[in-house]
Amino acid sequence: MSEKELCTRDLTILELLFDKNHSEGGLEDFVQPVKDKINVKDNEEEGTENIKKSKRLEVQGIELTEKGKLADALMKFNAAIEMAPNRPSPYNNRAQLHRFMKRDNLAFCDLNKAIELSSECFPLTKSNALCQRGILRRKLGDDDAARNDFNESAQLGSTFARQQLIVLNPYAQLCNQMVTKLMTE
């Protein structure tokens, strides 16, 4: 089959599959989504005064992180967790901060806690925590565990997790190697 015989869609899929540096979206448009959950949000009620304070402290921690004031941000996240220890979101955000600070072990602990605390009311937090943990597991070379985290996150609607599942797909990797070898011969 010549290139002329391939339709535009086929060429696009091949390009996305074999571009090792491809990290943007695209291929998921050609893959049947696992679940179609658009605009997944946490359904946390306003609740007690402590929960409201915890949310404010968490937002302050995020803002400080964005400004590069990591030590101050850590204090805000710690206070947010102390104020409402059963909220998963501050653990997830503190894990992100730990990742910035190159404290992967502490990030793992916080991500595990965020996932543990996430119930059906916190699908977005759970999805984000699973993605972060999947990234850390890939960094450590544990692709099977990373794949499990990305799969669960994709079930919750994460496009990023779907992209990572495509990247981790051993068949796509094998196909990429075979085509690359054929093209060089």
TORMARKE-96740 format. One record per residue (C-alpha): residue in one letter; x, y, z; residue number from 1. Coordinates in nm, 2 decimals. Layout:
<sites>
  code      xx      yy      zz  pos
     A       X       Y       Z  NUM
...
</sites>
This chain:
<sites>
  code      xx      yy      zz  pos
     M    0.00    0.00    0.00    1
     S    0.14    0.34   -0.10    2
     E    0.11    0.66    0.10    3
     K   -0.14    0.78   -0.16    4
     E   -0.37    0.49   -0.07    5
     L   -0.38    0.59    0.29    6
     C   -0.65    0.83    0.39    7
     T   -0.58    1.14    0.60    8
     R   -0.72    0.98    0.91    9
     D   -0.48    0.68    0.87   10
     L   -0.18    0.91    0.82   11
     T   -0.28    1.12    1.12   12
     I   -0.31    0.80    1.34   13
     L    0.03    0.67    1.22   14
     E    0.19    1.01    1.28   15
     L    0.05    1.02    1.63   16
     L    0.15    0.66    1.71   17
     F    0.51    0.68    1.60   18
     D    0.60    1.03    1.72   19
     K    0.80    0.94    2.03   20
     N    0.80    1.30    2.14   21
     H    0.43    1.35    2.10   22
     S    0.29    1.45    2.44   23
     E    0.00    1.67    2.33   24
     G   -0.36    1.54    2.28   25
     G   -0.48    1.40    1.95   26
     L   -0.48    1.02    1.94   27
     E   -0.76    1.00    2.20   28
     D   -0.99    1.15    1.93   29
     F   -0.95    0.82    1.74   30
     V   -0.98    0.59    2.04   31
     Q   -1.31    0.49    2.19   32
     P   -1.33    0.67    2.53   33
     V   -1.35    0.44    2.83   34
     K   -1.62    0.66    3.00   35
     D   -1.75    0.99    2.88   36
     K   -1.74    1.21    3.19   37
     I   -1.72    1.56    3.08   38
     N   -1.67    1.84    3.34   39
     V   -1.60    1.59    3.63   40
     K   -1.60    1.79    3.95   41
     D   -1.58    1.72    4.32   42
     N   -1.91    1.74    4.49   43
     E   -1.79    1.86    4.82   44
     E   -2.05    2.04    5.03   45
     E   -1.96    2.37    5.20   46
     G   -1.99    2.20    5.53   47
     T   -1.85    2.32    5.85   48
     E   -1.65    2.63    5.92   49
     N   -1.34    2.41    5.94   50
     I   -1.39    2.29    5.58   51
     K   -1.44    2.65    5.46   52
     K   -1.12    2.75    5.63   53
     S   -0.94    2.45    5.49   54
     K   -1.05    2.54    5.14   55
     R   -0.92    2.90    5.19   56
     L   -0.59    2.78    5.32   57
     E   -0.56    2.54    5.03   58
     V   -0.62    2.81    4.77   59
     Q   -0.36    3.03    4.95   60
     G   -0.11    2.73    4.93   61
     I   -0.17    2.70    4.56   62
     E   -0.12    3.07    4.50   63
     L    0.20    3.06    4.70   64
     T    0.32    2.76    4.51   65
     E    0.26    2.94    4.18   66
     K    0.47    3.23    4.31   67
     G    0.75    3.00    4.40   68
     K    0.71    3.05    4.78   69
     L    0.73    2.68    4.85   70
     A    0.80    2.68    5.22   71
     D    0.51    2.92    5.28   72
     A    0.29    2.71    5.06   73
     L    0.38    2.40    5.26   74
     M    0.27    2.57    5.58   75
     K   -0.07    2.66    5.42   76
     F   -0.13    2.30    5.30   77
     N   -0.03    2.16    5.64   78
     A   -0.28    2.40    5.80   79
     A   -0.55    2.31    5.55   80
     I   -0.50    1.94    5.63   81
     E   -0.50    2.01    6.01   82
     M   -0.82    2.21    5.98   83
     A   -1.00    1.93    5.78   84
     P   -0.80    1.61    5.78   85
     N   -1.06    1.41    5.58   86
     R   -1.05    1.64    5.28   87
     P   -0.85    1.47    5.00   88
     S   -0.78    1.78    4.79   89
     P   -0.52    1.94    5.02   90
     Y   -0.32    1.61    5.03   91
     N   -0.32    1.60    4.65   92
     N   -0.20    1.96    4.62   93
     R    0.06    1.91    4.89   94
     A    0.18    1.61    4.70   95
     Q    0.23    1.83    4.39   96
     L    0.43    2.07    4.61   97
     H    0.64    1.78    4.74   98
     R    0.71    1.68    4.38   99
     F    0.83    2.04    4.30  100
     M    1.06    2.01    4.61  101
     K    1.19    1.67    4.48  102
     R    1.04    1.49    4.78  103
     D    0.89    1.20    4.60  104
     N    0.85    0.97    4.90  105
     L    0.64    1.24    5.08  106
     A    0.44    1.30    4.76  107
     F    0.36    0.92    4.74  108
     C    0.23    0.93    5.10  109
     D    0.01    1.23    5.03  110
     L   -0.12    1.08    4.70  111
     N   -0.20    0.75    4.87  112
     K   -0.39    0.94    5.14  113
     A   -0.58    1.16    4.88  114
     I   -0.68    0.85    4.69  115
     E   -0.78    0.67    5.02  116
     L   -1.00    0.97    5.12  117
     S   -1.15    1.02    4.78  118
     S   -1.50    0.87    4.76  119
     E   -1.76    0.91    4.49  120
     C   -1.79    1.27    4.60  121
     F   -1.43    1.35    4.50  122
     P   -1.38    1.20    4.15  123
     L   -1.17    1.50    4.02  124
     T   -0.93    1.48    4.32  125
     K   -0.90    1.11    4.29  126
     S   -0.84    1.13    3.92  127
     N   -0.57    1.39    3.96  128
     A   -0.40    1.20    4.25  129
     L   -0.40    0.88    4.04  130
     C   -0.24    1.07    3.75  131
     Q    0.03    1.22    3.98  132
     R    0.10    0.88    4.13  133
     G    0.12    0.72    3.79  134
     I    0.37    0.98    3.68  135
     L    0.58    0.91    3.99  136
     R    0.56    0.53    3.93  137
     R    0.67    0.58    3.56  138
     K    0.96    0.79    3.69  139
     L    1.07    0.49    3.91  140
     G    1.03    0.25    3.62  141
     D    0.72    0.07    3.75  142
     D    0.52    0.09    3.43  143
     D    0.27   -0.18    3.53  144
     A    0.16    0.01    3.84  145
     A    0.16    0.34    3.65  146
     R   -0.07    0.18    3.39  147
     N   -0.31    0.07    3.66  148
     D   -0.32    0.43    3.80  149
     F   -0.37    0.58    3.46  150
     N   -0.64    0.33    3.37  151
     E   -0.84    0.41    3.69  152
     S   -0.79    0.78    3.63  153
     A   -0.91    0.74    3.26  154
     Q   -1.22    0.56    3.40  155
     L   -1.29    0.88    3.59  156
     G   -1.26    1.09    3.27  157
     S   -0.89    1.20    3.26  158
     T   -0.78    1.28    2.90  159
     F   -0.42    1.30    3.02  160
     A   -0.45    0.95    3.17  161
     R   -0.58    0.82    2.84  162
     Q   -0.28    0.97    2.66  163
     Q   -0.05    0.80    2.90  164
     L   -0.22    0.47    2.85  165
     I   -0.15    0.50    2.47  166
     V    0.21    0.59    2.54  167
     L    0.25    0.28    2.77  168
     N    0.07    0.05    2.53  169
     P    0.33   -0.23    2.46  170
     Y    0.16   -0.30    2.12  171
     A    0.20    0.06    2.01  172
     Q    0.57    0.05    2.13  173
     L    0.63   -0.27    1.94  174
     C    0.46   -0.15    1.63  175
     N    0.66    0.17    1.65  176
     Q    0.99   -0.03    1.67  177
     M    0.89   -0.25    1.37  178
     V    0.79    0.04    1.15  179
     T    1.10    0.24    1.24  180
     K    1.32   -0.06    1.16  181
     L    1.14   -0.12    0.82  182
     M    1.17    0.25    0.73  183
     T    1.55    0.25    0.80  184
     E    1.61   -0.07    0.58  185
</sites>
